[in-house]
Every structure is written in structure tokens, then in C-alpha cells.
Amino acid sequence: MQYKELAKGRWFELSFVEQMANVGSEVIRAISWKKKGNLEYSKNAIERALELLYLTIEDPKNKKFPRLKELTRVYEVLVDYFYYDNIYGSSDDLWYKYFFAFNYKANIERQQKNKKI
């Protein structure tokens, strides 16, 4: 486990949107390294993404349906995309678009939080 400190509870303090933006950063990093031909770095990044996604799934605030269903499906489709035959037909562009929304919203939340301080 690479994110031991986050697993101790700090991850659960983040909002769902912040969690997913962080997962997305690792996914995008994995795609970028894959495109550059560095499969070792790509593998490391997707492993970090899956670890963070697993922590997100384990977060009590995310145990509600349909959020839990979405998270487990994202996990399944990411594994299929990076490790198997891509039976779901994912693409780099699809992952960029999916995670862009979380990154965008997380930035808005961060700006709003900074205005309150």
C-alpha cells in the first residue's frame, strides 16, 4: 500500500469529488506514461489510482447506492482497460472526460473554501 497515511483516515476527510479528482490524476498520469512508452511508470500510476479508488469505495460516505455501484464499476472498467482486453470499449479520451468533471468541481470547491478563510 503506497498511501498508508491516507488509509489511516485522512482520505475519508476529503469530499467525494476531491477523492475522485485524485484518482483521476493518477489515471491521467498512467495514460500519459503509457503514451510515452514508459510502461513501468504507467503501471505504478494505475496501481496508485486503483488503491485510491479502493479507499474511496471503502469510505462510509460512499457506501450508498448508486454511488457505490458507480465506484465499483469504474474500478472494474479501469482494470479491464489497463490490464485486460478492454471489453467495455474505454478510451483515453473517455477517461479524460470522466475525470475532468471531478477535477473541475474540486477546483471550484477549493476556491470557495479559500474565499471563506
Backbone bond lengths (Angstrom), bond angles and torsions (degrees), N, CA, C in turn:
res aa  C-N    CA-C-N  psi(-1)  N-CA   C-N-CA  omega(-1)  CA-C   N-CA-C  phi
1 M - - - 1.450 - - 1.524 108.98 -
2 Q 1.319 116.36 122.09 1.451 121.07 -177.32 1.534 112.39 -87.30
3 Y 1.303 116.69 -21.42 1.465 120.72 -175.65 1.525 110.54 -111.32
4 K 1.334 116.89 57.20 1.467 121.84 -176.25 1.523 111.70 -61.93
5 E 1.319 117.37 -42.07 1.474 120.27 -179.28 1.524 111.00 -64.56
6 L 1.328 116.77 -41.04 1.465 120.09 178.48 1.521 110.66 -65.39
7 A 1.328 116.59 -37.63 1.463 120.89 -178.84 1.518 111.88 -66.64
8 K 1.320 117.41 -22.45 1.459 120.84 179.70 1.525 112.74 -74.28
9 G 1.312 117.46 -3.24 1.453 119.11 175.76 1.509 115.55 134.85
10 R 1.315 117.90 -23.09 1.467 120.08 -178.10 1.529 111.38 -60.75
11 W 1.331 116.97 -35.08 1.462 121.23 179.85 1.525 110.63 -59.78
12 F 1.317 115.94 -36.86 1.465 120.77 -176.49 1.530 112.22 -72.82
13 E 1.320 116.87 -14.07 1.468 120.73 176.07 1.529 111.67 -78.92
14 L 1.321 116.80 -20.68 1.467 120.41 178.56 1.522 109.85 -74.56
15 S 1.319 116.04 150.94 1.459 119.82 174.37 1.527 109.21 -69.80
16 F 1.310 116.10 161.80 1.458 120.86 177.02 1.524 110.76 -55.40
17 V 1.319 116.27 -42.71 1.466 121.48 -179.03 1.531 110.46 -63.26
18 E 1.331 117.48 -43.03 1.464 120.33 178.07 1.525 110.98 -64.21
19 Q 1.317 116.99 -40.68 1.458 120.44 177.88 1.526 110.66 -59.24
20 M 1.316 115.72 -48.80 1.469 119.43 -177.36 1.521 112.00 -68.45
21 A 1.326 118.07 -33.12 1.468 120.51 176.14 1.531 109.88 -63.70
22 N 1.324 117.18 -38.85 1.458 120.58 177.39 1.519 112.06 -68.39
23 V 1.319 117.29 -40.77 1.461 120.80 174.68 1.527 108.68 -59.10
24 G 1.317 115.78 -47.47 1.458 121.16 -179.15 1.511 112.98 -59.53
25 S 1.327 117.09 -37.83 1.472 119.95 177.95 1.520 111.09 -59.42
26 E 1.318 116.15 -41.12 1.469 119.80 178.78 1.525 111.48 -70.10
27 V 1.334 117.00 -38.22 1.470 120.03 178.18 1.525 109.74 -63.24
28 I 1.316 116.83 -46.26 1.460 121.00 -179.84 1.530 110.04 -63.57
29 R 1.326 116.33 -38.61 1.464 120.63 176.27 1.535 110.28 -61.75
30 A 1.330 117.06 -42.32 1.467 121.26 178.91 1.525 110.98 -61.94
31 I 1.322 115.98 -43.00 1.470 120.10 178.86 1.528 110.30 -63.79
32 S 1.316 116.00 -43.91 1.462 120.86 -178.69 1.531 110.97 -61.41
33 W 1.321 117.06 -46.42 1.468 119.87 179.32 1.524 111.13 -65.61
34 K 1.316 116.70 -36.16 1.468 120.26 178.04 1.529 109.86 -62.52
35 K 1.331 116.82 -44.06 1.464 121.08 178.87 1.521 111.99 -62.99
36 K 1.338 116.41 -32.21 1.461 121.14 179.56 1.524 111.96 -81.91
37 G 1.332 115.98 -3.72 1.457 120.01 177.91 1.517 115.08 85.10
38 N 1.328 117.32 7.93 1.464 120.38 178.95 1.535 108.20 -97.03
39 L 1.320 115.19 86.30 1.462 120.81 -174.28 1.525 112.58 -69.97
40 E 1.326 117.62 -28.23 1.464 120.20 178.02 1.530 110.25 -66.23
41 Y 1.328 117.14 -48.47 1.464 120.51 178.60 1.527 110.77 -64.70
42 S 1.325 116.35 -38.01 1.460 120.58 177.77 1.526 110.25 -61.47
43 K 1.316 116.37 -45.94 1.466 121.60 179.21 1.522 110.62 -61.26
44 N 1.325 117.24 -43.54 1.464 120.82 178.78 1.526 111.21 -61.65
45 A 1.321 116.84 -41.79 1.463 120.67 -178.83 1.527 111.36 -67.19
46 I 1.331 117.79 -41.80 1.469 118.34 -179.50 1.520 110.15 -70.40
47 E 1.314 118.00 -32.08 1.466 119.84 175.18 1.522 111.11 -64.32
48 R 1.336 116.83 -40.40 1.470 120.19 175.77 1.522 110.30 -64.15
49 A 1.328 116.76 -41.86 1.471 120.85 179.07 1.519 110.55 -60.49
50 L 1.315 116.67 -45.32 1.462 120.11 -179.28 1.524 111.40 -66.93
51 E 1.319 116.81 -35.61 1.461 120.33 176.40 1.527 110.74 -63.81
52 L 1.325 116.04 -45.55 1.470 119.66 178.25 1.528 111.02 -65.28
53 L 1.310 116.80 -38.53 1.465 120.26 178.45 1.523 109.95 -65.23
54 Y 1.324 117.69 -38.58 1.453 121.13 176.76 1.533 110.13 -62.05
55 L 1.339 117.35 -43.77 1.465 120.40 176.70 1.530 110.70 -61.64
56 T 1.310 116.78 -37.67 1.470 121.39 178.07 1.522 110.11 -64.28
57 I 1.309 116.95 -42.06 1.470 121.62 177.50 1.528 110.33 -63.06
58 E 1.324 117.04 -37.29 1.461 121.85 -178.59 1.532 113.65 -76.54
59 D 1.309 118.00 -15.87 1.461 122.26 -179.08 1.525 109.48 -64.47
60 P 1.343 118.13 123.93 1.473 120.64 -178.19 1.530 114.35 -54.51
61 K 1.332 117.51 -32.77 1.463 118.74 -178.67 1.528 112.52 -69.36
62 N 1.331 116.69 -16.00 1.461 120.85 -178.05 1.532 112.69 -103.20
63 K 1.313 117.40 10.45 1.467 121.02 -176.11 1.531 112.69 -81.31
64 K 1.317 117.20 -4.33 1.471 120.22 -178.11 1.528 111.27 -79.39
65 F 1.303 114.91 146.72 1.458 121.86 172.48 1.530 106.15 -79.82
66 P 1.304 124.33 136.62 1.454 128.49 10.21 1.532 114.17 -94.38
67 R 1.349 118.04 -0.19 1.465 119.76 -177.07 1.530 111.41 -59.46
68 L 1.319 116.64 -44.57 1.458 119.79 -179.35 1.527 111.00 -61.88
69 K 1.316 116.46 -38.70 1.459 120.43 178.72 1.533 110.50 -63.34
70 E 1.332 115.93 -43.48 1.469 119.40 179.10 1.522 110.86 -62.84
71 L 1.326 117.32 -44.89 1.457 121.04 -177.80 1.526 111.98 -62.98
72 T 1.313 116.48 -43.25 1.461 118.60 -179.80 1.529 111.03 -69.25
73 R 1.324 116.67 -33.46 1.465 119.20 176.49 1.523 111.01 -68.50
74 V 1.330 117.43 -41.63 1.466 120.69 177.42 1.526 109.45 -59.47
75 Y 1.323 116.78 -43.42 1.464 120.94 177.99 1.529 110.10 -58.08
76 E 1.314 115.94 -49.12 1.465 121.97 -179.20 1.531 111.55 -59.70
77 V 1.317 116.61 -45.44 1.462 120.36 -175.94 1.533 110.94 -72.00
78 L 1.328 117.73 -35.77 1.467 120.05 175.60 1.526 110.99 -63.29
79 V 1.316 116.47 -44.75 1.469 120.03 178.41 1.524 109.44 -60.42
80 D 1.323 116.51 -44.91 1.463 120.63 178.64 1.526 110.89 -60.37
81 Y 1.320 116.88 -42.70 1.467 121.25 -176.55 1.532 112.07 -67.36
82 F 1.324 116.73 -44.46 1.458 119.84 -174.18 1.529 114.50 -89.82
83 Y 1.334 117.75 -24.37 1.460 119.37 -173.74 1.533 114.74 -118.34
84 Y 1.320 118.20 -19.24 1.458 119.37 -173.36 1.526 111.44 -124.23
85 D 1.313 117.36 -143.15 1.462 122.48 -169.05 1.528 114.94 -94.94
86 N 1.326 117.85 5.91 1.462 121.92 -179.54 1.534 111.35 54.05
87 I 1.324 115.65 50.70 1.469 120.16 -178.88 1.524 112.33 -66.48
88 Y 1.332 117.19 -19.38 1.462 120.46 179.60 1.527 112.07 -86.73
89 G 1.314 117.10 -6.12 1.458 120.62 176.96 1.512 114.61 72.11
90 S 1.330 117.73 32.49 1.463 121.28 177.90 1.520 110.33 -68.30
91 S 1.315 115.41 163.45 1.460 120.78 176.81 1.525 108.55 -145.63
92 D 1.315 115.36 163.21 1.460 119.23 176.00 1.522 109.91 -55.26
93 D 1.326 116.22 -44.86 1.461 121.28 -178.43 1.528 111.87 -60.97
94 L 1.309 117.07 -40.37 1.469 120.56 178.17 1.522 110.55 -60.37
95 W 1.345 116.73 -44.58 1.463 119.61 -179.30 1.523 111.57 -67.51
96 Y 1.333 117.60 -38.20 1.467 120.07 175.00 1.528 110.25 -57.84
97 K 1.319 115.80 -49.10 1.474 120.30 -177.72 1.516 111.84 -64.82
98 Y 1.317 117.19 -42.09 1.470 120.50 -178.62 1.526 110.79 -61.87
99 F 1.319 117.06 -48.69 1.457 119.77 -175.04 1.527 112.87 -82.36
100 F 1.330 118.32 -18.73 1.462 120.71 177.89 1.529 110.97 -57.76
101 A 1.312 116.43 -41.47 1.473 120.26 -178.19 1.529 111.45 -60.34
102 F 1.330 117.32 -40.04 1.467 120.35 179.28 1.524 110.88 -69.37
103 N 1.321 116.64 -40.80 1.452 120.54 178.68 1.532 110.77 -63.65
104 Y 1.320 116.07 -43.13 1.459 121.52 179.24 1.532 110.81 -60.62
105 K 1.321 115.76 -48.73 1.475 121.17 -179.32 1.529 110.88 -66.05
106 A 1.319 117.97 -39.45 1.465 121.10 178.40 1.525 110.83 -62.10
107 N 1.331 116.86 -39.28 1.468 120.20 177.37 1.521 111.29 -64.68
108 I 1.321 117.32 -39.98 1.467 121.11 176.96 1.525 110.01 -63.02
109 E 1.339 116.90 -45.98 1.467 120.82 178.66 1.526 110.97 -60.11
110 R 1.327 117.05 -42.04 1.464 121.76 -179.87 1.523 110.33 -62.98
111 Q 1.332 117.30 -43.18 1.462 121.07 178.82 1.522 111.32 -63.64
112 Q 1.320 116.57 -41.32 1.466 120.62 179.12 1.528 110.91 -65.81
113 K 1.334 116.83 -39.57 1.445 121.30 179.15 1.529 110.03 -65.30
114 N 1.339 116.98 -40.53 1.467 121.05 179.61 1.519 112.56 -67.15
115 K 1.333 117.52 -31.05 1.468 120.99 178.15 1.522 111.21 -68.83
116 K 1.341 116.78 -30.55 1.464 121.34 -179.15 1.521 112.27 -75.73
117 I 1.334 115.46 -22.41 1.474 119.28 -177.09 1.488 111.28 -79.78
